[in-house]
Amino acid sequence: MLHLVFQFSGDTPILERIDTGDGVVFLDNAVLRILQNGSLTNRLTLLLSNHRFYALTDDLAIRGITADELIKGIEVIDYPKLVALTVEHSLIQTWS
């Protein structure tokens, strides 16, 4: 399953709902919650061993965030890669 996360407060059930092998794309303001030294850093870092996390490059750029400011292991992707992920996953869950 591919999870598209637009808003992420950290107390939402998103992290409990993702299964091993799922992909999670942080979009819009959700990219603000995946910065290094944030309140969710330890939890997300542990999940990276069994999950794939992505951040959209345009959403980072609009907010003045560089890839090296993200939690290590989160892949920065562009729109073509986002489209490829939606084709790759037969199920898509949107979180807003």
N, C-alpha and C positions, 0 to 999 in steps of 0.2 A: 504494500500500500504506500502511496505517496501522500504525505501530509503537507498542505500548504498553510503556513501559519502567518497571518497578517497582524494579529494582536497577541501578545504573549506576556501575561502578568506573572507567570511562574507558579501561580497557585491553581491554574487551570488543569483539567485532567489530561492535557495533551501528553505529558510525559508518561502517564500510566497507560495510555491507550496505544502507544506505539509498540510494535512487535519487532523481534529480531529480524533484521534485514530490511525493515521499512526505511524509506527515505523521508527526511523532513526538510522542507525549504522554508527558511525564514524570510519573510517579505515585509515591505512597508515598515511600520514602527517596531515590529518584532525583532529587527536586526539590532535594536538598542539593547536588548536583553542578552545578547550572546557575546558581549565584550569580555575580554580577559579581566580578571579581578572583580567580576560582577557577583551578585548574590547566588547565581546559578552555576558558576564556573565548575565547582567540584562535581555537582550532579550531572551536568552535561558532559563533562570530561569522562566520567565513568560510562555513560551511555554510548560514547563514541566507539567503544570497542565492538558493539553489536549493531550499531545504527549508522546511517549515513546522514550527515547534516550539511546543509547548503545555505548560502546566503546569496541573494541576487546582487550583482555588482552595481547596478544602477541605484538600488535602494541604499546601498552603502555610500555611494558617491554623493547622492543628494543630501545625506546626513553628515558628510565630511568624515566618514569612517574609512580607514584603510584596512586591508586584509590582515596586516600584522597586529592589529588591535583586537582581532577576534580570538576566541578560544581556539587553541591549537587543535587542528584536525577538522575544522569546519572548512569546507571547500567553497570558494567563491565561484559563482557561475554566471553566465550571460543568458540572454533570452533564448538563443538556440539550444543551449543545454537544458534549460527549463522545459522547452517543448519536447526535447528528447526524453526527459524524465517522465513527462506525462504520457508519452507513447509507451514507454517501458513498463509503466505500472497500470494494471487494469483497473485498480480501485484508487480513487482520489478522495481524500477528506479535506475539507476546507475549514479552518479555524479562524474566526474573526471576532 
